[in-house]
């Protein structure tokens, strides 16, 4: 029997509750499709930081490195200054484990109402790939004459050909495995140096994929096209900052952050990839049972797909989509069921879920993940 070794970081706030729901669905899929999940819990987050004074130490990184994948609930708590845990755990792991490709599906499921009028499931099914380690987020900077009328802030951006090529290659492989369309999103008319580098790399790599149609859209135009004509896009590749912005806009179009899953992929398989819902720790509703676990379950489905368990991933996705479609509200007290109850419904439905009820499995991200997520190489 196949066994996958999974590191689990429940984290803070609603993180442990939604992670428990994701694991229940993943284990139900394992039972249905004949494999085993071996899990190891890691105590990272606010409680650990208060106890040790360290957000993430080298020992924890090395222990995490030995697993096939990492499932993360959420990190962040108001008892810790902003940025200490988010940068000290999540961003630190992305860098330490070379998780350079952030994958954000934007899919409107049947029965879910988009806040954008006229958007239907047939019109909204794309994947945004965000470069995860460079750009403004990785550049240095300085603030001089702080607190005076002469204050000056400098913030640098870093773009390298090697990191850009790495994610562009992943984007073309994903587009070829889906519907054969790729769009580069940038701002090359103003950010001329970085934009030119992205353009050149897309043209160079694109020559190896003659069957993939290429498109370009400025990021400000993307903020109009994405909510009004999402059907224009299949795979979108972009840099760190722009990807952060447009993927959250995409989450709104698909029904909200409660449905937004993500993967942080190590594209070479040299270290484990990490899978997490986008919504954060939501400390204001922690313990109330108001959090929708669907995004965590869908992140778990991405994890299974990356581990080669395509059918299990499709079953988890279909189960989550079918349960969400039945909820009177997508979050809060008006959902009609608690976080745990919704998780139980999803896990129970995994046993009979039919992926064809929510679209063509052949072009789904769960199927295409095999083209972009290499089998982890621990040698």
BAGU-392283 format. One record per residue (C-alpha): residue in three letters; z, x, y. Coordinates in steps of 0.5 Angstrom, whole numbers, plus 500, padded with zeros to 3 digits. Example, Ala and Ser with C-alpha at 12.3 -4.5 7.8 and 13.67 -1.06 7.14 Angstrom:
<sites>
ALA516525491 SER514527498 
</sites>
This chain:
<sites>
UNK500500500 UNK498503507 UNK504504511 UNK504505519 UNK510509522 UNK511505529 UNK516507534 UNK519502538 UNK522502545 UNK525495547 UNK527498554 UNK530494559 UNK530486562 UNK526482558 UNK523488554 UNK527487547 UNK526480547 UNK518480547 UNK518486543 UNK522482538 UNK517477538 UNK511482537 UNK514485531 UNK515479528 UNK508477529 UNK506484527 UNK510484520 UNK507477519 UNK500480519 UNK502486515 UNK505481509 UNK498477510 UNK493483510 UNK497488505 UNK500493509 UNK507496511 UNK510497518 UNK516502518 UNK519502525 UNK524507529 UNK528504535 UNK528509541 UNK534508546 UNK530509553 UNK531505559 UNK537504564 UNK543504559 UNK541511556 UNK539513563 UNK546511566 UNK549514559 UNK546521559 UNK543522566 UNK536523563 UNK530519563 UNK527522557 UNK528529554 UNK524533550 UNK527532544 UNK525524544 UNK518526546 UNK517530540 UNK520525536 UNK516520538 UNK510525537 UNK511524530 UNK509517529 UNK503513529 UNK503509535 UNK509507540 UNK510499542 UNK514499549 UNK517493551 UNK518494559 UNK522499563 UNK526498569 UNK532496572 UNK535494579 UNK541499577 UNK537505577 UNK533507583 UNK525505583 UNK521510580 UNK526514576 UNK525510570 UNK518508571 UNK515515572 UNK521518568 UNK519514562 UNK512511562 UNK508515566 UNK512521563 UNK510519556 UNK503518558 UNK502525560 UNK506528555 UNK502525549 UNK495525553 UNK494518553 UNK489518558 UNK485512557 UNK488505559 UNK485499556 UNK486492559 UNK483486556 UNK481481561 UNK480474557 UNK481467558 UNK483464552 UNK481456550 UNK486451553 UNK489456558 UNK487454565 UNK485460570 UNK488459577 UNK480460579 UNK477454579 UNK471453574 UNK472459570 UNK472458563 UNK473462556 UNK466463556 UNK465466562 UNK471471562 UNK472476557 UNK471483559 UNK475490558 UNK477494564 UNK478502562 UNK483505567 UNK483513567 UNK491514566 UNK492521568 UNK489523575 UNK487520582 UNK492519587 UNK497518582 UNK497525580 UNK495529586 UNK501532591 UNK502531598 UNK507532603 UNK511528609 UNK513532615 UNK517530621 UNK519524617 UNK523519622 UNK520521628 UNK514518632 UNK510525629 UNK511523622 UNK505525618 UNK504523610 UNK499527606 UNK497524599 UNK492528595 UNK487526589 UNK485529583 UNK479528579 UNK476533574 UNK470533570 UNK473533564 UNK478527564 UNK472523567 UNK468525562 UNK473523557 UNK474516559 UNK467515560 UNK465517553 UNK470512551 UNK467506555 UNK460507553 UNK463507546 UNK466501547 UNK460498551 UNK456499545 UNK461496540 UNK461490544 UNK455487548 UNK452493551 UNK454493558 UNK458498562 UNK460498570 UNK463503574 UNK467501579 UNK469506585 UNK468507592 UNK462512592 UNK460510599 UNK467513602 UNK470517597 UNK464521597 UNK466527593 UNK470523587 UNK465518587 UNK459523586 UNK463526580 UNK464519577 UNK456517578 UNK454524575 UNK458523569 UNK456516568 UNK449518568 UNK450524564 UNK453520558 UNK449514559 UNK443518557 UNK446518550 UNK447511550 UNK440508552 UNK442501549 UNK447500554 UNK446497561 UNK449501567 UNK452497573 UNK455500579 UNK460496584 UNK464498589 UNK472496588 UNK472492594 UNK466488592 UNK469488585 UNK475484588 UNK470478590 UNK466479583 UNK471479578 UNK474472580 UNK468469582 UNK463471577 UNK467475571 UNK461474566 UNK458479570 UNK462484566 UNK463487559 UNK466494560 UNK469496566 UNK471504567 UNK474506574 UNK479511576 UNK487510576 UNK488507583 UNK482502583 UNK484500575 UNK491499577 UNK489494582 UNK483490579 UNK486490572 UNK492486575 UNK487481579 UNK484480572 UNK490478569 UNK491473574 UNK484470573 UNK486470565 UNK492466567 UNK497471569 UNK501477567 UNK504473561 UNK498474558 UNK496481560 UNK496486554 UNK495494555 UNK494500551 UNK495507553 UNK490511548 UNK490518546 UNK482519545 UNK483525541 UNK488522536 UNK492528537 UNK498524539 UNK500517538 UNK498512543 UNK502507546 UNK502499547 UNK505495552 UNK505488556 UNK504489563 UNK509484566 UNK515489567 UNK522488565 UNK523482570 UNK530483570 UNK531476574 UNK530472568 UNK533477563 UNK537473557 UNK534466560 UNK529466554 UNK524464560 UNK519470558 UNK512468555 UNK512473549 UNK504473548 UNK503479552 UNK507483548 UNK504480541 UNK497481544 UNK499488545 UNK502489538 UNK495486536 UNK491492540 UNK496497536 UNK494494529 UNK487494531 UNK488502533 UNK491503527 UNK485500523 UNK488493521 UNK482489524 UNK483483521 UNK491483522 UNK490484529 UNK485478530 UNK490474526 UNK495476531 UNK491475537 UNK488468534 UNK495466533 UNK498468540 UNK492464543 UNK493458539 UNK500457541 UNK500459548 UNK494453549 UNK500448547 UNK505450552 UNK506446558 UNK507452562 UNK505459561 UNK512462563 UNK519460566 UNK524454564 UNK518449564 UNK515453558 UNK518447553 UNK521453548 UNK524459549 UNK522466548 UNK525467541 UNK522460539 UNK515461542 UNK515468538 UNK517464532 UNK511459532 UNK506465533 UNK509469527 UNK509463523 UNK501461525 UNK499468523 UNK499466516 UNK493461517 UNK490463524 UNK482463524 UNK480468529 UNK473464530 UNK477459533 UNK477463540 UNK470466540 UNK466471536 UNK470476532 UNK464481532 UNK464482539 UNK472482540 UNK476488543 UNK480488537 UNK474489533 UNK471494538 UNK478498538 UNK475502532 UNK470505536 UNK475508541 UNK481509537 UNK481515533 UNK486515527 UNK492519529 UNK492526527 UNK498529526 UNK496536523 
</sites>
